[in-house]
């Protein structure tokens, strides 16, 4: 069973770069498209972007100028970098997978990591 | 972007009664080439990530109690819980994957009356 674990600083200063890592265990990183999704406290879900192990990426246009998603297949990890953060970027950040066996990227998100709260504040 | 709009925003239902959550997409998410609706439903409890319930609009995830069902096609979809249990208290989200600019509904908070 594939498990995901997000990690990274819980506090980032305004204008700096948010950096998070998601470690994949229990399955092949090449079997999924990997997305980052965020959820501001008390609010809904926003898809940020995805990456496939081959390096194919797709980003939400609303965030595209500030996002870099990368993958390290040797470490079974994916990473998110979000630059020039503001308080509006405060959220729980999730990584989630979409399995290629059921048609990714045109399919649902499962599994999900537990999420990590990132607060943007000075 | 495909905008997903859920109704109601919140819902209080008595234990054992039916709960119905609606989701409307701003454009059809039905793929005519395979006759599949590219829509999923998730359940999120406090402090937890979303949990996949239903995909292809009506296919239940393995192990999901059969009191949960999804229906609809095109632009209008429904998640129904036939007999509400205490453990069903959560926020429910719909999500379209017809476009890879994936979008979610704003969520419906389900409570016990």
Interface residues (C-beta under 8 A of the other chain):
Chain A: X35 X44 X45 X46 X47 X50 X58 X60 X61 X94 X96 X98 X105 X106 X107 X108 X109 X110 X112 X113 X114 X115
Chain B: X38 X40 X42 X48 X49 X50 X51 X52 X55 X61 X93 X95 X97 X98 X100 X101 X102 X103 X104 X105 X106 X107
